Amino acid sequence: MNTTQCIRRSNCRLCNSGELELVIELTPTPPANAFVKSNRVEVEQSVFPLDIFFCKNCSHVQLLDVIDPKILFSEYVYVSGTSPLFVEHFRRYASDVVTQFTPKVGSLVVDIGSNDGTLLSFFKDAGMSVLGIDPARKIVEEANRNGIETLGGFFNQSLAEKILVSKGPASIITANNVFAHADDLEGIIQGVRSLLAPDGIFIFEVSYLADVIEKTLFDTIYHEHLSYHSVGPLQRFFAHNGMDMFGAYRVDTHGGSIRGVCQLADGPYSDDGTVSELMTLEQIHALNRVETFNKFACGIEVLKYELNTLLEQLKSDGKKIAGYGAPAKATTLMYHFNIGRDIVDFIVDDSPLKQGLYTPGKHISIVSSAEIAKQSPDILLVLAWNFAESIISNNQNYKKNGGQFIIPLPKVEVR
């Protein structure tokens, strides 16, 4: 492991305890979004551990190996706006927040990790003043071109204080999937507290550990995702840092997520009971017990056997297999299940930013969906399985002509 690019922390990022136990070891991979150009295909990429640790003190589940975020995010190629499902999710998200909390027209909404500004565009349409913050340079440029004011960089207390001086306090601060990505969560919350208006709200969405475990969604484990959140540890973390988590709701993105709503400790909103409901659910699912994660690790190996057996049989029958979707999660799945160019001939992705590149480490070519008709694969392995229904719906001609889809998670399906 290159220690200049990756360091291993020794304490829990929520409670700072050193009582940590290794519970899951996945195959080491390159960074999940480290796509390469054709001139780098023959260059072997560095891989880093994917070891999951359980905190015996607060029950938080996390990676301890932290890759330099500049390596992970400066050249980020994922954009929200290329997914119609996420565009609709963010439209409803903004509408729900405006309806529930009725911010005044012109109120400041700040989105941490704003990507291409898709969510902020809906707040802007509702009459809010908006500001995005994101470290991905090209995506920041695109967002600004599209009329969403966006600052390049990582959010922290120093940046929050600069925004406070230039823009005033924020009525709403959002952070979607960012709370899984950041190593210094305390630093983010210090910044949120500095920038948030006295009656303001902080809203975040993250993949929900209960769904990850229940559905064996192990491919959501990759280096960008340092934390695998559940409500109990988060509630205690916020309370320790001067904030009150007064709402927590399950949403269906990324195979199952939670939307948490927080305020300053002396904020005006009452607890609606949803936080305690999910904490009770987590007790029922034993998310506070090491044994739960040992069982989860066994479930991963069962899925590996099922999918590998199916793919090997198809290849021995002379079938041509392509992948559909090159999401970050595919890197974890392909490495741990040892799926490479001997199995998958090429991968289709709808994002122009990924087309023409090659997948991290395995170096499988990524092409547009037009190649499905040109190359006529017998099987499409749906690596972006959380979009399986829309992918199948959009490729009915392929299916009518005898093509089949394999969905690898939450269970192996042939459609």
Rosetta blueprint (number, residue, H / E / L):
1 M L
2 N L
3 T L
4 T L
5 Q L
6 C E
7 I E
8 R E
9 R L
10 S L
11 N L
12 C L
13 R L
14 L L
15 C L
16 N L
17 S L
18 G L
19 E L
20 L E
21 E E
22 L E
23 V E
24 I E
25 E E
26 L E
27 T E
28 P E
29 T E
30 P L
31 P L
32 A L
33 N L
34 A L
35 F L
36 V E
37 K L
38 S H
39 N H
40 R H
41 V L
42 E L
43 V L
44 E L
45 Q L
46 S L
47 V L
48 F E
49 P E
50 L E
51 D E
52 I E
53 F E
54 F E
55 C E
56 K L
57 N L
58 C L
59 S L
60 H L
61 V E
62 Q E
63 L E
64 L L
65 D E
66 V E
67 I E
68 D L
69 P H
70 K H
71 I H
72 L H
73 F H
74 S L
75 E L
76 Y L
77 V L
78 Y L
79 V L
80 S H
81 G H
82 T H
83 S L
84 P H
85 L H
86 F H
87 V H
88 E H
89 H H
90 F H
91 R H
92 R H
93 Y H
94 A H
95 S H
96 D H
97 V H
98 V H
99 T H
100 Q H
101 F H
102 T L
103 P L
104 K L
105 V L
106 G L
107 S L
108 L E
109 V E
110 V E
111 D E
112 I E
113 G L
114 S L
115 N L
116 D L
117 G L
118 T H
119 L H
120 L H
121 S H
122 F H
123 F H
124 K H
125 D H
126 A L
127 G L
128 M L
129 S E
130 V E
131 L E
132 G E
133 I E
134 D E
135 P L
136 A L
137 R H
138 K H
139 I H
140 V H
141 E H
142 E H
143 A H
144 N H
145 R H
146 N L
147 G L
148 I L
149 E L
150 T E
151 L E
152 G E
153 G L
154 F L
155 F L
156 N L
157 Q H
158 S H
159 L H
160 A H
161 E H
162 K H
163 I H
164 L H
165 V H
166 S H
167 K H
168 G L
169 P L
170 A E
171 S E
172 I E
173 I E
174 T E
175 A E
176 N E
177 N L
178 V L
179 F L
180 A L
181 H L
182 A L
183 D L
184 D L
185 L H
186 E H
187 G H
188 I H
189 I H
190 Q H
191 G H
192 V H
193 R H
194 S H
195 L H
196 L E
197 A E
198 P E
199 D E
200 G E
201 I E
202 F E
203 I E
204 F E
205 E E
206 V E
207 S E
208 Y E
209 L H
210 A H
211 D H
212 V H
213 I H
214 E H
215 K L
216 T L
217 L L
218 F H
219 D H
220 T H
221 I L
222 Y L
223 H L
224 E L
225 H L
226 L L
227 S E
228 Y E
229 H E
230 S L
231 V H
232 G H
233 P H
234 L H
235 Q H
236 R H
237 F H
238 F H
239 A H
240 H H
241 N L
242 G L
243 M E
244 D E
245 M E
246 F E
247 G E
248 A E
249 Y E
250 R E
251 V E
252 D L
253 T H
254 H H
255 G H
256 G L
257 S E
258 I E
259 R E
260 G E
261 V E
262 C E
263 Q E
264 L E
265 A L
266 D L
267 G L
268 P L
269 Y L
270 S L
271 D L
272 D L
273 G L
274 T H
275 V H
276 S H
277 E H
278 L H
279 M H
280 T H
281 L H
282 E H
283 Q H
284 I H
285 H L
286 A L
287 L L
288 N L
289 R L
290 V H
291 E H
292 T H
293 F H
294 N H
295 K H
296 F H
297 A H
298 C H
299 G H
300 I H
301 E H
302 V H
303 L H
304 K H
305 Y H
306 E H
307 L H
308 N H
309 T H
310 L H
311 L H
312 E H
313 Q H
314 L H
315 K H
316 S H
317 D L
318 G L
319 K L
320 K L
321 I E
322 A E
323 G E
324 Y E
325 G L
326 A L
327 P L
328 A H
329 K H
330 A H
331 T H
332 T H
333 L H
334 M H
335 Y H
336 H H
337 F L
338 N L
339 I L
340 G L
341 R L
342 D L
343 I L
344 V L
345 D L
346 F L
347 I E
348 V E
349 D L
350 D L
351 S L
352 P L
353 L L
354 K L
355 Q L
356 G L
357 L L
358 Y E
359 T L
360 P L
361 G L
362 K L
363 H L
364 I L
365 S E
366 I E
367 V E
368 S L
369 S L
370 A H
371 E H
372 I H
373 A H
374 K H
375 Q H
376 S L
377 P L
378 D L
379 I E
380 L E
381 L E
382 V E
383 L L
384 A L
385 W H
386 N H
387 F H
388 A H
389 E H
390 S H
391 I H
392 I H
393 S H
394 N L
395 N L
396 Q H
397 N H
398 Y H
399 K H
400 K H
401 N L
402 G L
403 G L
404 Q E
405 F E
406 I E
407 I E
408 P L
409 L L
410 P L
411 K L
412 V L
413 E E
414 V E
415 R L
